[in-house]
């Protein structure tokens, strides 16, 4: 498209630029390649250290959020174990008050009873 319409008369300059190919000297290429190799060696990262056992375990568990949840559940379990609520105290003491007779699924009737 530019060959058909040369508004500024630049096609002659572009053609001359395409024909004039200069090959860089061997000395220049050697210096460029040496500089490139030096830059590559300067940017090589050090080998990463292997993570320790604790770090691997910490990552496998899930980090802070998981450990916080487990610690909370542990403390609540200890708290309930030391000072249980009133309904649990009766069950723990052996006064079950016939809790085994409570129907947990009254809407289903006797469909699940074998016999």
Long-range contacts (C-beta under 8 A, 24 or more apart in sequence): none
